[in-house]
Amino acid sequence: MNSPAASRPERIRARLEAAFAPARVVVTDDSARHAGHAGARGGAGHFLVRIESQAFSGRTRLERHRLVYGAVADMMPAEIHALNIEALSPDDHGVTTSP
């Protein structure tokens, strides 16, 4: 799924699936809401990532975010300007990742 024809959200999703084998993952392109933003002018996008994976169990929010950023690091800053991350583990109660 890392073909040139794949959209950025699809490529981000593929990277996250490969890195974390998530139970759920949703990647939404939120770039339109940030049109004109300095970081977006060069073509890099803003994305909302909601992911649930066992890999996040026992990790702090900061650790979870660092893991997600690590999985897409080579796409930053040319393709990804910003990520809004919701990274959950199956242990997190009362929270769902449904869009």
C-alpha positions as CSV (number, residue, x, y, z in Angstrom):
1,M,0.0,0.0,0.0
2,N,3.0,2.3,-0.1
3,S,2.7,2.9,-3.9
4,P,2.9,6.4,-5.2
5,A,-0.8,6.3,-6.0
6,A,-1.8,5.6,-2.4
7,S,-3.1,8.6,-0.6
8,R,-1.3,10.0,2.4
9,P,-4.0,8.8,4.9
10,E,-3.7,5.3,3.3
11,R,0.1,5.4,3.6
12,I,0.0,6.6,7.2
13,R,-2.6,3.8,8.0
14,A,-0.4,1.2,6.4
15,R,2.6,2.3,8.4
16,L,0.6,2.2,11.7
17,E,-0.8,-1.2,10.8
18,A,2.7,-2.6,10.2
19,A,4.2,-1.1,13.3
20,F,1.4,-1.8,15.8
21,A,-1.0,-4.5,14.5
22,P,-3.9,-2.3,15.8
23,A,-7.3,-3.5,16.6
24,R,-8.6,-0.3,15.2
25,V,-7.0,2.5,13.2
26,V,-8.6,5.5,11.6
27,V,-6.6,8.2,9.7
28,T,-8.5,11.4,8.7
29,D,-7.0,14.1,6.5
30,D,-7.8,17.3,8.4
31,S,-5.7,19.5,6.1
32,A,-8.7,21.5,4.7
33,R,-9.3,23.0,8.2
34,H,-5.7,24.3,8.2
35,A,-5.6,25.9,4.8
36,G,-3.2,28.9,4.8
37,H,-1.4,27.6,7.9
38,A,2.4,28.3,7.5
39,G,3.3,24.6,7.9
40,A,0.7,23.5,5.3
41,R,1.8,25.9,2.6
42,G,4.5,23.6,1.4
43,G,2.0,20.8,0.8
44,A,2.4,18.9,4.1
45,G,-0.9,17.9,5.7
46,H,-2.6,17.8,9.0
47,F,-4.0,14.4,10.0
48,L,-6.2,13.0,12.8
49,V,-5.0,9.5,14.0
50,R,-7.1,7.3,16.2
51,I,-5.5,4.0,17.0
52,E,-6.0,1.2,19.5
53,S,-3.2,-1.4,19.9
54,Q,-1.9,-3.7,22.6
55,A,1.5,-2.1,21.9
56,F,0.3,0.9,23.9
57,S,-0.6,-1.0,27.1
58,G,1.3,0.2,30.1
59,R,2.7,3.2,28.3
60,T,2.1,6.9,29.0
61,R,0.4,9.2,26.6
62,L,3.7,10.7,25.7
63,E,5.3,7.3,25.0
64,R,2.3,6.4,22.8
65,H,2.7,9.6,20.8
66,R,6.4,9.1,20.4
67,L,5.8,5.6,19.0
68,V,3.2,6.9,16.5
69,Y,5.6,9.7,15.4
70,G,8.4,7.1,15.0
71,A,6.3,5.0,12.7
72,V,5.8,7.9,10.3
73,A,9.0,9.9,10.9
74,D,10.2,9.7,7.3
75,M,7.0,11.3,6.1
76,M,7.7,14.4,8.3
77,P,7.9,17.3,7.6
78,A,7.5,17.0,3.8
79,E,4.2,15.1,3.8
80,I,3.0,15.4,7.4
81,H,3.0,18.8,9.1
82,A,0.9,17.8,12.1
83,L,-0.7,14.8,13.7
84,N,-3.6,14.9,16.2
85,I,-3.1,11.5,17.9
86,E,-5.5,9.5,20.0
87,A,-3.6,6.3,20.9
88,L,-5.4,3.8,23.1
89,S,-4.7,0.4,24.5
90,P,-7.4,-2.3,25.0
91,D,-6.9,-1.6,28.7
92,D,-8.3,2.0,28.4
93,H,-11.9,1.8,29.6
94,G,-14.8,3.7,28.4
95,V,-13.1,5.1,25.3
96,T,-13.7,4.1,21.7
97,T,-11.9,4.9,18.5
98,S,-15.0,5.0,16.3
99,P,-15.0,8.0,14.0
